[in-house]
Amino acid sequence: MTTPSGVPNDTLRAVRISLRMSQDDLARAIRRAGDAANEPNEASKRLV
């Protein structure tokens, strides 16, 4: 598990925006991917 660093990730933000995803949409997709990989996570819109 990773810890939030407090530093913005401009690349991740650019990809999220290009996919027209909100922070909540991205967090939901990350949680689904974690569940599918049998590695649940607590991604939230505040952390992505």
C-alpha positions as CSV (number, residue, x, y, z in Angstrom):
1,M,0.0,0.0,0.0
2,T,1.2,3.5,-0.8
3,T,0.8,6.6,1.4
4,P,-0.4,10.0,0.1
5,S,2.6,12.3,-0.5
6,G,0.7,15.6,-0.7
7,V,2.5,16.4,-4.0
8,P,0.2,16.8,-7.0
9,N,0.7,14.2,-9.8
10,D,0.2,16.3,-12.9
11,T,0.5,13.3,-15.3
12,L,-2.2,11.4,-13.5
13,R,-4.4,14.4,-13.5
14,A,-3.9,15.0,-17.2
15,V,-4.8,11.4,-18.0
16,R,-7.9,11.6,-15.7
17,I,-9.0,14.7,-17.4
18,S,-8.4,13.3,-20.9
19,L,-10.6,10.3,-20.0
20,R,-13.2,12.8,-18.8
21,M,-13.3,11.2,-15.4
22,S,-14.0,13.0,-12.2
23,Q,-11.9,12.3,-9.1
24,D,-14.7,10.3,-7.8
25,D,-15.0,8.3,-11.0
26,L,-11.2,7.6,-10.9
27,A,-11.3,6.5,-7.3
28,R,-14.2,4.2,-8.0
29,A,-12.3,2.6,-10.9
30,I,-9.2,2.2,-8.8
31,R,-11.3,0.4,-6.1
32,R,-12.9,-1.9,-8.7
33,A,-9.5,-2.7,-10.1
34,G,-8.2,-3.5,-6.6
35,D,-11.1,-5.7,-5.9
36,A,-10.7,-7.5,-9.3
37,A,-7.0,-8.1,-8.4
38,N,-8.0,-9.4,-5.0
39,E,-6.2,-6.4,-3.4
40,P,-8.8,-4.1,-2.0
41,N,-7.9,-0.5,-1.4
42,E,-9.5,2.6,0.1
43,A,-9.1,5.0,-2.9
44,S,-11.2,8.1,-2.4
45,K,-11.7,11.3,-4.5
46,R,-9.6,13.1,-1.9
47,L,-6.6,10.8,-2.5
48,V,-6.6,10.6,-6.3
